[in-house]
Amino acid sequence: MESSDRTPNPSDADAALPDSPGSAPEASPSPTASTGGAPAGVAFPRQPYSFVRRGDRLSPKRQKAWDEHAGEWVLDIPRVMTDTSVDPAYRLDREAVFGRVAPLVVEVGSGLGEAIVSHAAAHPELDHLAVEVYKPGVADLLMKAAQAGVTNVRVAQANAPEVLEHMLEPGSVHELWVFFPDPWHKTRHHKRRLVSPGFAELAARVLEPGGLWRLATDWQEYAVVMREVLDGADADFENVHPGPLADDEHPDAGWAPRWEGRILTSFERKATEAGRIPRDLTYRRR
């Protein structure tokens, strides 16, 4: 969920925050364009954002969690334009941030934090980085982490492609998760989809050899697109569960089994109740 991408539901992977970066231009008008307080000389992204941010007002419970834990668990990321950008010079010092160097799990679009907090509690030997732009979602994650007593979760409130391109060192990620990103149904919005050949290149950059990229979506058409994108990147990835795509006689063929490490979230339950079938994909970095 690149901050749960689903615009109607703030628990999804690419849900929204203030200042609407989702409406940002696809290309800078000039190499020195500067808008909305961005430093002079900083160009705007060449690609549209895969999320649209809405309001960031917090309920009293979420505000309390933010006040108590954001300073410790939400990374202080240098920005260069919007408040979800990442300074290209910034690198994550994992030992300084986590107090150790352990295998790193990164979830793009952690939503309300259900999956990553549950996994962090079950796997204290792993470090976890949640990438999420939606502030109420981050606050909910902080609340869950505090209740679970986990100390191996940190949050990057930032645009995921910039996190993978700049913040994380090559080969530094043990597992990468993208669960239920916004499918951007309309054809004219497909360019906003997170899983694309360009994003696959960034995923290949940060994953260690043998590292896993786990994906899930409840939209069949997007599931097929995801598979086409990753199969097209076969120099970097191999499908852990290869096979022909499903047909009428074998509706579950060609997909990974549901990963038991992904807890059943309220979002996935609602999707299933609505008649959509979640599809899993698992690819290994060559």
Buried (B, 14 or more C-beta within 10 A) or exposed (E): BBBBBBBEBBBBBBBBBBBBBBEBEEEBEEEEBBEEEBEEEBBBBEBBBBBBBBEBEBEEEBEBBBEEBBEEBBBEBEBBBBBBBBBEEBEBEBEEBBEEEBBBBBBBBBBBBBBBBBBBBEBEEBBBBBBBBBBBBBBBBBBBBBEBEBBBBBBBBBBBBBBBBBBBEEBBBBBBBBBBBBBBEEEEBBEBBBBBEEBBBBBBBBBBEEBBBBBBBBBBEBBBBBBEBBBEBEEBBBBEEEEEEBEEEEEEEBBBEEBEBBEEBEBBEEBEEEEBBBBBBBBBBE
